[in-house]
């Protein structure tokens, strides 16, 4: 909820003549930059400690405090600093949470990730509407309530989540030089898959013009995508457990790259159909990539999840920037031709790495 009202907070601050949209893009992207850089480091520290629950509860408490501090921000420089700290702190939250999911899921890792993604998508879907209602009582109400929810979450972790002990063998093999070379194409492909999906909102004006639709219709398409993705996460996890992480990821990522090309069709019906299909496919991409990386990276779970999360946040950060530059200076069509190629090429290239040395 706090995330969705950030542009309103930024508009209320003095931004020295910088356009509000530009300032919002920079401030929001800062989180992704710091989270991307911090997550491998977070994975290493969590593995060394052997106690991911401690890091999860601690990072949630710190996140609660930092969200509360949004209500005390008086300048854009303070907000930039706060977003940077949030990126670092929440990198520990993401990595430790995913590590615990892996351990408690046992052999049903796909199903575990599917359930995890279902609830995160549900929270993401509800948040804009909830924030919209709360902001009538003042923007600080959103920050206070968000901080309380996160604090309650930390208490729930301490009381009800099993205290996972990371196995010693995981600690000894988690140097990056032991990373399985065959996992690298998945990291690259996943980053561009996330970049492609995160480029859609920044290019909203182009979509409105090309498809001759209203912002309401565009919003409906986004809601459709999120709803289908939320409902598909757990089935995608079960499918991954049955057929294997690599097989599901390879097929779903290639299919996702094809759907990107269908954005070039100037038809709202085609756009809605693509968003529906992407809801199904992205659920498989996220879940299968996590399972594959966890099982095949040759690293401990925490380090694996640190690299996986870094790939995702890198895509979230780079997607809007790449899309804006390519669409603005070269042309809209080239955005999705580029993303489609970059999602599928690493997966295709992976077969040429097979049989070569398995470690860097």
N, C-alpha and C positions, 0 to 999 in steps of 0.2 A: 504493500500500500504506500509506503514511504517513497518507493521508486517512482510510482506513477504521478506523484504530486511534485516531484523535483522541479520540472519546468516552471511551475507556478511559484515555487520558492525562489528560483533563479530570477524570474521576472521582477520580483519585489526587491532585489538587491541592486546595488550600483555596479554596473558592468562596463563602465568606461566607454560607452558608445558602441560596444560590440553588439551585433544583432542577437536577439534573445535565442533564436534557433541555433545559431553558431555556438553561443555560450553553453546552451543546454547539451549540444552534441559533444562538446569537449569535456564538460564536467561529468557527464554520464559515462563517456568512454574511458575516463581515467580509472574508474573502478576495474574495468576489464583489463586494462594494461597492468595494473598492480597485481591483480589476482592471477593473471597469466604468468607473470614472473615469479610470484610467490609460491605457487602450488607444488612444483617439484621440491622446493626447499621444505615446504610444509610436510610433504610425504616422507622425506628423509628424517626429519625430526620426530614425526609420529612413530616411524618404525624403530628409531633408536630408543625411544621411551618405552615402546611396547604397550602403551596404554591409550588407544584412540578415544575411549570414552572421556578421559580427562581433558583431552584437547577439544572434543566436541562440546562438552558442557562449558568449558572455559571460554571458547570462542563465541558461544551463544550469549553468555553473560556480557562479554565485551561488545558484541554486536548490539545488544539491547541498550547499553550505555551510549554507544555512538549514534544510534537512531534517535535516542532522546536528545542528543546534542544538536540535531538538526534544528530543534526549536530554539536554540540559543545562537544560531549563526547570524552574524550581522554584516558579513562582507563575502564577496566571491572568493577571496583568498582563503578565508576560513572554511568555506564549503569545499574548495579544492583539496585542502589538507585533510578534511574529514572523509572525503571520498577515497583518498589514497589509503588512509588507515583502514577504512572498511574493506577495501580490496584485499589488503594483507590479512586482516582478521578473518574475513569470511572465506579466504582460501583454506585456512585451517578447518573451518566448519565444514566446507564441502568435502575435503579429502578425508577427514576423520569419519564423517557420516557415511560416505561411500565404502570406506574400509570396513566399518561395522556391518553394513549391509552384506558385504561379501562373506564375512565370517559367519554370520548367523544364517545365511541362506544355504550353506552347505553345497550340495550338488545341484540345487535348484537356483543357480545364480541368475539365470535369465528371468525366472519368475520373481525373484527378489528385486531385481532392478526394475522389472515391469511394475510391480506394486509401488516401489519408491517413486518412479516417474509419474505414476497415476496421481499420487497425492501432491507432488510438486506442481504438476500441470493444473490440478484442481485449485490449488492455492493461487496460482498465477491467473487463472481464469476468473476467479471471484474477486481478486484484489481491486481491479479498476472500478468496478461497480461499488464495492464497499468504501473505497476511498472517495468516490464521487458523492456518496451520501454523507460521509463524515465531514467533508470539507465545508459543508454548510455551517458547521459549528466552529469553523476556524481551521486553518491548515495545521496548527500545532496539535489539534485533537487527533489528526491522523498519525502524527509522530508519537504522541503519548501512547495511543492504543497499540500501535505497532511495536513499540518498545516493550509494553506489558506482555504482548503475545509471545515475543521472543524470550523474555525472562521466564514466563510460565513454561515454555518449551525446554529451557535449560533445567528447570526443576524436574520436569517430567523425565528427562534423560537421566538425571542423577538417581531418581527413585525407581524407574521401571526398566531401564535398559541394562542388559547383561554387561558385565565388566570384561570385555574381550582382552585376551592376552595374545599379543602377536608372537608367533613362533620364532624361535631363535634363528632357524635357517633362513627366514625371510630377511632378517637383518644383515646377514653375511653376504647376500648376493645382490643387494640393491644398488650397487654402483652403476652409474649410467653406462660405463663401458661394457656392462653385461647385457645391455638392452638387445633383445632379439631384433635383428635387422628387418625381419619380415613384419614387425609391428609398425615400422615407420610409415609405410604407405597408408595404413589405417589412420594414424594420427593426422597426416596431411589431408587425406580425403575427408575425414570428419570435420576438420577445421573449415574446409571450403563448403561442406554441406551446411554447417551452421552459418557460415558467412552468407550463403545464398538465401537461407530462410530469414536471416536478420536484415537483409537488404530490402525487404518488401515494404515495411512501414516507412523508411526514409524516402522511398520512391513513390509514396502515395499519390502525390500530385500528378506524376506521369501516368500512373494507372488510371486515375480519374479521367484524365484527358483522352487517353487511348481507348478506354472502354466506354466512355461517355456515361459515367455512373456518378452517383452522389457519395459523399462521405459515409452516409448511413449504409449504403449497399456495400461499400468497401469494408466497413466495420462488421457487417453480417458475414462476409467471406472470411474474415479473420476469426470470428467466433466459431464458425463452422469448422475451420481448420483445428482450432484448439479443442473443441468438443470431440471431434473424431480422434485426435491424437490422445486425448485423455482416456477415452474408452478403449483405445487399441493397445495401450502400454502393456497391460498384464497379458493379454493374448499373445503379443509379440514376444514377451519373455518366455512363455510356455513353448512357443514355436522355436525360439532360439535354443532352449534346453533340448528339444527333440532333434533338431537338424544341425546344431553346432553354430558357434559364433561366426566363424569365417564365412560359411556358406550363406547364412542369412544376411550378413553385412554386405558381401559382394553383390548379391542379387538386389538388395534394397538400395544400395548406393547407386548402382547403375540405373535402376528404375527412377530414382530421385533426379539424377542428372537429366534423364529424358523429360521428366515433367517440367524442368526448368525451361526447356526449349518451347514448351507449349504456352509459356507466358508471352511468346511473340505473336500468338493469335489474338486478334483484336475483337474478342467476343466475351461478353460477361458470362454467358452460359459456360463457355470453355474454361474461363477463369475459375468459376465456382467448382466445376468438375475437377480441375487440377488441384484446388485447395482441399477438396474432399479426399482425393487420392493421396496427396501429400500428408494429410493427417495420419493415414494408415502407414505410409512408408517411413516417415520420420520416426514414428514409434519403434519400428524395427531397426532403423539405423542407430538410434541412441542405445537401445538395449543390447543389440548384438555386438556393437563396438566395445561396450563396457565388458561384456563377457569374454570376448576375444582377447582384449588387452590384459584382463585379469589372469587368463589362463596361459597366454603365449608370450608375454613380454619378457620372461625370465627375470622379473623383478618381484619384490614383495608387493603385497596388495596395496599398502599405503603409497608406495612410490609409483606403482602402476596407475592408481587413481589420481595421483598428483599430475602425472603427465596427461592422462585422459582429460581431466578438468581444465588443464592449461590449453589443450587443443580446442576445447569448446569455448572457453572465454576468449581465446585468440580470434576465433571465428566471429564471435559476438562483437568484438572490438573492431576487427578489420572489415567486416561485411558492409556496414553503412558507409565507411570511408571509401572503400573500393567502388561501391555502387554509385556513390555521389560523384566521384571523379570521372569514372568511365561514362556514366549517363550524361553528365554535364558537358564533357569535353569531346566525347567520341560518339555516343549515341546509346539510347536505351537498349536496343536489341543486343548490343555487344556485351552488356552486363551479364545476361543470362547465357549467352554463348560461352563467355569466359568461365562463369561459375560451373556450367554443365561439364565443360572439359576438365576443369580442375577437380571436380568430384570423382569423375570416372577414370581419369588417366592414372592416378596412383594405384587404384585397385587393379587396373589392367597391367600395370608395370610390376605388380607384386610377383607375378608368376615367373618373371625373369630373375627375381632375387632368390627364388626357391632353389635349393640345391647349392647355393653359394655359402660362404661362411655364415653361421647363424648368429654370430655376435660381432659387435663393433670392436 
